[in-house]
Structure formats: C-alpha cells, structure tokens
Amino acid sequence: MNKALRVVLALLICVNLLWGIHPYAFAQTNPVSDGDITAEAPAEVITLSDAEDFLEFSENCRLNSYSYNLIVQLDADIDLSDTDFECIPSFSGTFEGGGHTITGLSITTNGSVQGLFRYLHRGSVVRDLTVEGQITPGGSHSFVGGIAGINYGSIENCRFSGKVSGSERVGGLVGTNELTGIIDSCIAAGDIHADHFAGGIAGENKGVVRGCENKAHVNATAAQNSVDISDITIDSITGSEAAGTATDIGGIAGTNSGVVRQCRNRGTIGYPHIGYNVGGIAGSQIGYITGCENFGDIYGRKEAGGIVGQMEPSTLIQYAEDALQTLHGQLQDMSVTIDGASAAVQNGTSQISGQAGELQGHIDTALDAMGQLAPDGSGNPPDSDSTLAALNNLSGAMSSINGTVNNMASAGQDSVQELTDQLGKLLEDINSISTTIGNAANNVGGTVADVSDNDTDEDTSGKVENCINNGSVDADVNAGGIVGAMSVENDLDPEDDFVSVGSSSVNFDCEIRAVVVRCENHGEVTAKRQSAGGIAGWSSLGLIRDCSNAGTLYAPAAKYVGGISGLSSGYIRGCDAKCPLTGIGYVGGIAGQTNGTVTDCTSMVSIDGASEKYGAVLGSCEELARGRGDVPVIGNYYLAIDRDIGGVDGISYDGAAQSMEREEFFGREDLPDIFDSVTVRFVFDDDREIHYTLSRGESLDIGDIPQIPEKPGYVGYWDGLDRLDLSLIPFDTTLTLAYESLDSAIQSSAVRDNHLPLMLALGEFSPEEQLNTAALTDLDRLSDDTEFIEGWEFTLSGNGTIDQLRLLLPDGIDAESIGLSLRGASGEWLSRGFTADGSYIVFHPEEGETAFRLDTVPKGLRTEHIIAAASVLLLLITVVFIIRQRKKEN
C-alpha cells in the first residue's frame, strides 16, 4: 500500500507543479529563439569587397557564435548573380552597408526563415544597405523577407527592391519583426505576395516599425490570389485559414501587435473582390499605429481599410480568485492528507493497497477535468458548455474518490487507527471540494466590458491615431476609409490577442478596447454588398473620436453607408463628415445605422440612391424611433445641402440630431476646420498632383484646370470634370487624369433606306465619340445649269479629328453625274474633288469644313467629257505634227 500511495502522491505533486506554470509559457510562436548570447570579447572588424569575401563571410555565419561582437563593413557594391550564395544563416553583430548595394540576390531553396539574413539576433544591427533581388523559396516557405526572415535586432536606413513570396509571414524587409526588433527609416519596392500575413515592410510586426515607406505592390495581381492544388492539405481545409484565401495584407505590416509609427504606403494593396483584412498600413492590428499615411489603392473582399483592414480589440482577461482557484488549493490539501496516510501506514493489508490503486485512477480523472477547465493558451474566453462538461466530469470523479476512500477507511479500521484518522481528514477535504464544485457549476462564465470610451492619451494598445488616408478603398463587405471593421475576428488571426492576469479560473472579467482617434479620410470608399464608412465600415465595438471624413462614399447596391461608420454598435464622439453618399438604404451622414453612442458630431452631406432609412446624421436608430429618453444620441447637428432630409430616417430630433441654418452653421465658433474650405485635386497618371484649396463659396476658374499632356493614339480627360459644377463645389473632389485609346473609325447614326450608315469617318476618336449629322434642304442652285441633290452637316461630339469621310450615295445616283462642294468657315461653297469607291465617294475635309453638298454636273460641261475631248484634240494635233515632219524630211 505504501508504494501505491506514493505513486499517487508523486503524480499529484507533478501535476500541481505544472499547474502553477502559466499556459502561455508553453506556446512556441516561432521555430527558434532569438539566440541572444552576451559576449564580452572585444569587437572584431572585417571588410567585404567582393562576392568572394561575401560568400566566405556567409559560410562562417553558419556558426552562431562567429558574429558575436563582429563589425562587418561593406566597402563596395557586390553582385551575387553568378554565385551559389544561399543566405547568411545567423548574425548577431553589426553590418555596415556604407550606402552600397547588393544585387543579383536569388533565393529559391526549400524551407522557411529565408532572406539575405535568415536570423538577425537580438543586439544585431544592419544599416545603410540596399538589396536587389528575388526571395522566392519553396517547401514550407514561411517567414520570408528581403533583408531577414526573422528579426530580433535593428534594421536601419535599408532598402529592398525586388520580389518576395511565400506562404505566410512575408515582408519586403522581414518576414517577422519580433518583440525586440526595430525597423527604422527603411523602404521597400517591388512585388510581395503571401497567402497569409503579407506586408510591404514586415509580414508580422511584434516590435517597432517607424519612419518606413512602402512602394511595393502587395498581393496586387489575380495570379497571386489564385488557388493551387498543391496548396490544399488536410490542415488547410480544416484550419481557420483555408488554402487560397488571402488574409492579413498590409502596406507596412500584414498583422501588427507592436508599434507602427510615422510610416507611409504608396503601393497598391490587395486585389478586387479577393482577400480578408486588407489595409494600407496593417492588414490586422491589436497594437499601436500612429502618424501614418496611405496613398495607395486598397482592394479586398471583406474588411478593407485605408489604414487597417481588421482592427481587433486588445483584450485583457482578469480571472477571479474563485471556484477553480479554491478547488486547486483543496486538491493540494488532499495531497498533504494522503501523504500523512502514507507515512502512518507501514503494515497495511493488500485490500487497502488495491483500493489505493483505484484512488489513483480517480484522482487522475479529476486532474484531467481540471486541465479542461484551464485556459487553452489561445487566449479565448472559456466556453461555457465545455466548462460545464468538465465540471460534471470532475464532480463524478470526486464522487468515486469519496466511495473509494470510504472503502479504504473501512478496510483499515481494524489495522491502523492512525490511518483512519488521516482518512477522516481526507473525507473532510472531499466534502469541501464537493461544495466548491456545486458552487462553480452555478457560476460558469464571466463579463466582457468595452472600455474603449475610457481612452486616454497614455493608452497605446488597440489604438490607431493621427493617421490619414488619401487612397481609394474598395471591398465587397466592410470598407472603411481608416478601418474596414472594428470587431473580434473569428479564428483568422493566430496572434495571442488575449492577455491573462491572475491564475486560471472558471470565472473571468474581460476588458476590450479598440480606439480610432484624430484620423482623417480623403479617399473614396466603395462597397459592393454591405457596410461602407468614411472612417469604419463596421464598428461593432470600440471608440471613434475626433475623426473627420471628406471622402466620397459610393455603394449603389449596398446597405449601411455612413460618413463616419456604416454600421455601428460602439462609440462615435466628436466626428465630422463632409461628403456625398450613395447607397440603397440605411444611409447616414454620420452612421448608416447605430445602436450605440453618437455624440457631438457634425455633418454636411448629400445622399443619393437611398429609398428608405436615410438621414443627414443617422440612417436609422431604433431607440430614437421608439421615443426612448435615455438614447445616447446627443448634440449632433447638420447643414442641409439641397433640401432638408431630416436628421434620422427623415426626422430631426431636438438636441439629438437637428439641422442648422446656413448662417448659424458657419457662424459657430467651434465649427471644425473641415467645413471652412474644399480641396480640388487633379491627379496625373504619373502620380503628380495639382490641388486648389477654395474658401467657402469660392468657385474654380476654368483657366485653373491643368492642361492634359498629349499621348499619341489616346485621348485624355479629367474623370468627373463633366459632372462638376465649377461655380459650387460643396465637397472635396479628386479628378484623375484618364486616357482612352482612340478609335480609328466611327459611323453616323443616320442611315440610308437600305439601313446602311450614311457616313463613315476615319481618323482618331474617343470610344464614346459620335458622328452627328443633320440634313441640309432647299439650298440654292450653284448655277442655272445645276440641280441640288442633297446636303449634310457633320460634327463630332468630342475632340477627335476626321482625316477622311466616306459617303454612301443615294439610290439612282452615280459618282459620274455629281459634283461635290464643301462649306468652310467663310460660309462659301468650294468645289472639291473626290474618289469613287463602289457605292461610296471618298473625300478629305479640311479644318473648318463641316458641311457638304451634292449637285448635278451641267450637261456638256461634265468634267469627264471635257477631258475626253481634250484628249482627242491632243491626239489629232500630235498626228498632224508627225505627218508634217515626215513631209519636210522627204
């Protein structure tokens, strides 16, 4: 019996020791550690001058300790094109690029953690280096970057240009920037692609990225987003991120849980109608993004934003000192009691030993159930049903333990009185445990509180602030000028978004926060199916404060369109919208629909296409419609543009959503700056921009419209200029230079009786250009011996040019019997030649000639007759001359 009880005791001790370890301690996020080793040897300096030096250096770095306290100086550009260079496996020193360039880099080997450097360890520095090449590994191909696969160190003033691709965690500079990693003042250009977590600078950022700029296109072609059969595995089918579904795509970082500061994106991010969580700065984010700006166009299927695609809240779970904690302590007490029983029993019977074996099994079952009650390390709140099931298993196990101990007590009563005393104590422990389990079964769950509205300037988690979007955003669902969606992602983001405070517990208190503050959107936002917002497409939680939108919202087939948020259940405070909105329903100047808080907002909007549920402040708010007095919609005002459509669903609410007269509106001392002026931007095809800032009520002079550069074979125009009233421009407007290839032929809409076109013009014409014609009737005769047949005016609807006109002659008229005259700018009819081509005549109008007429040729004076007579006369003269010459010779 002594041996059996000691086995139980040993198991309990092991489990209790493991229980005290936080579950996150077992999580392995990356395949290796940072390899940080403190070395006190003096620094060694080496110089690399050519490819041979570079290859020798990279081979030496296979030993991780080689680069401790090593300073590497590059003193020349190096071309790796004709070498067998694979990578620099490990680096812990300082690499001084000296402004030089490494070209010809090509990494195609199988495996993960690939780049010029595979691992940059903590304390390492790479600076002033430019790299050009392609990193396209095969195999597992995760953690791929132009400079490094995984970075724990510092990358400063570096640039990568080229192509980087892999399956996940792929970036222009690094695949993953770890918690200690810093990427400062770097630039990426080229083409980047990954199925999951693709970023212009970093596929995944846990550390710091600041002062960086992305010029690369990320997942921007259809080929990059196609499904390959080789990508489909059992894991990809059953996992949360299915093969072929691109997720977490960002201009700076695919996903961010660290800090991104003062960065810019100029590349195109995503592809139309494909991809989830697509953002100009970060695809998904729970960290801190501040002072960033996006100029690129953003595309995706769902959750696309000018700054962030999916903004998950940072989450803090606080477990209470409740049932599971108490139960843990009680089981420890029971272990002590069993230890006392084991010491007391020196001469037990075989019957008691057998009962001890059963006791061991029941305790194992109880401990397994407790393991189920513990957090699983994913950070997700405990599932109530799973918790109840585990409690049931634990209760059953404890009941079995109770019975077994009773049997042991009975069997040993006559043998060892001390054992009986110890087992009596054990029964008391078990009764306490049973009471604890009963109480726990009635208190499974916890509370979740959105604390975003308590945000202060010192709070930096789950926050985007002072960011500006200038690019267009286009998604099927949840498109936003700043963020696509503020919500909890369902198993698409593998990050540890939840931070546990306290030990494991059945009950928990969960605090979540997602904050967007002092951000501006100037780009057009388009949604195909649902939810478009100037700041957020969908804000199911969180706070949007002191933000402004001047970008157009265009969702002609979608519901939930708002100047700030399309669909909101969170907080919107102190925001302003000045923009046109288009949607079929639930369209509002601030929010399309809300069941949250909207306070102190101002709007000046126009709404087009909506047939129901639209208003200058909110499209719909059910609480206001029901007449509830405690609705948190307070202090919102609007200025009607063309007509007053009401504040909420056609109705204005005093003190909540009401209109102002123009003088009162613009006379407000606290009127936001967004309403004082409008900006008209002319954007050229080479990204040059000319913009004019007009004060309130000022018109745009037609002479200020920039001239369109000529492009052979194309016609250029400012897209949207034809719809703009230059004398009254209420909203910020961006006009983009567009070119369309010229057509070489157009036909008139007028036809002859046989339904063939009257005229065909050859030249250069825009695709929409038309050849307009108008018949000329009752024209005077050109002379007494001519008859008027017909006449036509011809004009172009655009700015094309006519080189040749082909006219289909009327029935019964042949080319030999007519003459052609064209009318010039002077109004005079001038005779012109033509060429016959079957039933058509062909002629070339000159500049300014816009009309022609056909007349009969006078009999006896037809051109062909005169020519024939002249020819005969010339022949006769020639014959006479020849005869006279011969007579003289004779």
Phi, psi and omega in degrees: 000325180301318181294317182296316181294326178291329175296314178301315181300316182297318179297317180297319180296315180299314181296318181295324177294316178295325183300329182283351180273131180296135183302335181289343181295338181270348185290133176244102185284320184236163185292342181217167174272180186280350175067025182287118179230128181282126179235137185250005179292152178295152183292141176251140182244128174234155182240135178248123185244339182209180183297325180296316176300319184294318180293322178295317178299314182296324179292322178296332182284003172293334173271121188298331183278351183301321188266007176297130179057030180258134173248121181251127180244123177267119183246018176197157171293144183232132178253120182259013187301316186257034180239170176259031180299135178250311181179171166259107191298317187209136181215132181233002184260211179242127180247110181263108181286335178064022181080007181273169185238135171257117182247169176072018179289128179217115179239113182233005181292159178285148174128171180253173184056074184235145178170183174306312169254135174285306180235125167256112188276168182302132182093347179285155179222132171234123183219155173054050183229138173246134180234133177234131179164199182227130175241099185226067183290164175254196179069225181292329174032057171247163181057068185237132180213157180294321178263313183213148173289307177229132182241120171253354186254222185230131176240118188234133173051048178247161181219138173236138177224125180151212184239135176226130179213155179182189182273316180204155183057068183234130181218159179297324177260308183221153173289305176228130173259108187286178187305323180270358185281143176229129174239115190233128172056049181246160182227139174237141177216153179123228186219129184230139180212140171204157175288322182220137176062071177246129181221149179298324177255309182223136174296321180220130178241119172251344184258236185233129171235120183218147176062027183257159180224134176250128174244002182278153171270133185242119181050046191258006179237156181295323182298326181289341183253013179276160181265125175258136183300332181289343179279346187271117177229173177300318180296320182290331179284318184270346181282174183283341180243092185291151178301140178085353178257105182286132180224151173059076184236122184221154179293326177253309180225140174296316175218144184229124170239004179254226182237130173237119188229134172053049179248159181227144172240132177237002181268161174282131184241122177086177181225143185307131173068013179229135172104146179243145177061073183239125183219152179294331177250308180223140176293311174224156186201139169231004184265227185227123178235126184215142174065029183258159182218138178243134176243352184274163176274139186243129180229146176187175176271319186211139182059076175235133182218153180297330178248309182227139176283294180244116179257097177280145178288143167289142191229134177239117177257124178249113180275135181282158175277075191238218193303314185293323176297312180299317180299319178302312180297322181293322176294325175297319177299321180295325177298320179296319179298317179296324178299318178296321179295321180295322179289328183285328186267112177249336184229045182290168181269165179293332179296316179294324179298320178295319178297326179295325177296318176297319179301319178301315180297318180294322179294322176301317179298318179298319181291325176298318178297321178295325176298323177294329180285338181286153176302145184273002180091349179283342183089354180284146177300148180302139177283129186298316181295317179296321180295317178297319178297318179295321178296323177296316177298319180294319179298317179296319179296319180293326176296319178294320178299319181301314180295318181296317180295321176301318178296318179297320180296319180294317182292329185261003186297321183279345186266307189226106181296324181296323178297320179300319179298317180295319180290331174297319175298322179297323178296322177297320178298318182294321178298321178295320179296318180299319178297318179299317180297318179299318178292322182294324182298337180267359186226035178284137176123208182175191181239148176237124183235130174274110183258016183301325184291350178267014186300141173235168180297336181281341180283131183229002178267145180058047190218138172234123182217152175055041179249153182229134173246129176245351183271164177280151179233128184224118179215161175286316184225137175061072176249130182222147179297327178250306178230142177290312181211142171248098186196171177274122179285145181260091172064018177263339180252119184278002182292154171282087183281343184257133177248121182270137175240126184093171182277180182296146184202153175291317181263150181211156170243126187244125176247128180237150179210135173216120190230129170240118188222137177054047178249155181231141173238131176239358183268157177284137180245126182235133175231141182270320188243317187195142167068097173229133180219148178297328176251307181227135175293312179221121177240088181284347179201179174089183185236131169245116187225138174056040178252159179222148177230128174238008181272150179289138174253117185232108180215070190295343180242017187240156171259165177065078180234125183220148178298331176248305179225136178292312181220122189229136169236005181258214183250132172234117185226133172061037182254159184225142179225131176223095189192160169273143180233140176229127178191165184271343180182160184056059182243125182220150180299326176254308179220142176295316174209145177216144164235023178248218184248132175224114183223146170056043179252156182228139181222149171217096190226161167241146183235130182230143173088348183280133179255346179200162176052066176217150181197162184290341176247303180230142173287320181205142172209103187298325181295320176295319181297329180279352177082020178291141184271349184254023181288129182279052173240103192220140168068034180255137183228157179213158174245123178287137181273291181264313180212158181278114181261005180088157183283318183223114177051045176084000183234137174262142183241122182300127179080352182243307181207092186226158184273162174232149172289156186303315181296318180293320182298308183281351177270358181295134178292331181261021181297125180300149184299333184301335183267355183279340185206166172233152180242129176249119183251133172249114185251121180278168183288349175259020178072003170295152183221137170240127181228151178236132175257117183255134176289165183305122179087353181282142180262162178265124179289133181300334178288347179275350180291123184297144176291147182268122178298138180287145179220110186306133179083003182226158172243134182252152178202157176272110184295121179101348182296327181292342180258003186259129174271106186295339182277343181214100181244099186279337187236156172303138186225136175243121179250122185256135178290126180234145176240141173232140181295142182281140172277148181268348181210140172223154181241157180283155175283336177289139182230162173278180181297335179273010176070013173273149182301140179295316184223151173230124181254135176248138182164223178231123186220148174288157184302328183267359187290145182235149174262108182265141180228153176215131183286142174256126183236158174055041175281146178294155176294148174286329177204170184292335184258020174238157176238135177286130179261299178196163177214153183217141166265145178223132179220159176255145179281344180238211184252024180289175179233141180256122175265330185209142174241137176243120183251127174279119185289151176295157176301139177085358180249128176246160186296334183288342187255010185234160170236151184244133175229142178242147180257125180266193182295334181284346181091355180275147176270124182243130180293134181228150177279165179208172177237135178275137177220085184066236180275002183248155164245146185239129178214169186237098179292143178267169182301131179094346179273118187231010179208152176218163177220152175246132178228156174289152177270133182302139179296141181081347181238016180294143186303316183293329178290316180301317181295318180296316180296319179297323180294318180295316180299317179297322179294319180296316179299320181295318180296314179300319181296320181293319180297316180297322180294324181289321178298321179296323182291329180282000000 
